[in-house]
Amino acid sequence: MTPREDAQARIRAALDRHRPLEVSRRTLELIAEMAVRFPERPGDPAIQVVDESGAPRFVERDGARVPMDIPDLVDEIRAKHPALFEAAPTAAPATEAPARRSRIVEAREAAPPAPAPRDWLVLGAAPGGAPAPGPTASVVATPASAPSRLADAAGGIRARLPALRDALHARVRAASATVVDRVDALRDAVRERRARIVESPAPAALASAGGAGPVPRPLAPATPPRPRLTPYLYAAVALLGLALVYALWPSSEPPEATRTAAASTPARPGEPDATGSVAPPPGDRTLRGVPEVVDTVTLRLEGRIVRLFGVEWARGGQPDELKSYLGSREVECEPVQGKNTHRCYVEKNDLSRVVLYNGGGRTTADATPELLQAEERARDGKLGVWKR
């Protein structure tokens, strides 16, 4: 057995004592392996627990400062991520031996519990979209919490806003047409009355002339009396205000940085570029390499823009978290038949499911059941776009 296999076996044995959730077991093993250094050649130090800079870590036990071992490391992970483990039993059996405890764990348990930090975790799903075994279905089946119901109600109101906006626009157009018709009718009435005044003879002039000779007509007023248009002016100002509100109505567009990055990249096959021309479709193929993160649902890989399948951008998605999660790891993206999206995998994990699992976006209409389950988990945990 190699030193790496020996350390992995010790990590699994230490995790089993804390009863981790099946859906998070592989993730916890990876977290522990990243903090362990293995001997690469004879004469090197034995298996060591190191920090981020590679320096060995120590703990105090029985009044002495000793190197941290794998059980101490697993105890620390258990204290940092309690949500990834099953709840501790209320009362331990009398015959059960006391678990090994270090001063680090005792200090953490004595301190008030702090909220667990949110991590972008590896889910361990195989390519093909099969959901990871574990209690995921039970999490999805639980009733929605009050914040979740409020979020659903807000989503329903947002869905009704376009219809309300269209109805308001129709009423404004009808009101403006009515105002214009009334102004035209009033102008025609003024012109008709002016014509009658000019053409009708004066009774006094007819009496004095005795009916003989032409009767002079009274001079028409220099300017016809103007109607009072104050209410119509108020109506016109109101119409201009409504038109301004309609023009400035907010829209759910991606941030300016995303639009700029998308406009500066070459067009995908079959899509128009920034100038409106359509790029010729070069045959669909699998893309591989270390991607550049544009936003939480868009990558740049091999000079092409790749959009993840089943997930769309939403306000609140943090691309920096996705960059930190990917690091310098290679991503493999396969095109989805008949769609302008890709299914991308990093170390055999579906990247769309990872993004939804951590609240980096929302599902689309063609999302698969496992993607919907991942979104439901992020919504229940108020992660990413579901914080509000």
PyMOL commands that set and color helices and strands:
alter all, ss='L'
color gray80, all
select helices_A, chain A and resi 3-18+22-34+70-80+82-84+103-110+136-141+146-199+203-209+230-247+256-264+319-326+351-357+369-380+384-386
alter helices_A, ss='H'
color red, helices_A
select strands_A, chain A and resi 36-37+48-49+58-61+64-67+287-289+292-295+298-301+304-307+311-312+331-335+342-346+349-350+362-363
alter strands_A, ss='S'
color yellow, strands_A
deselect
rebuild
show_as cartoon
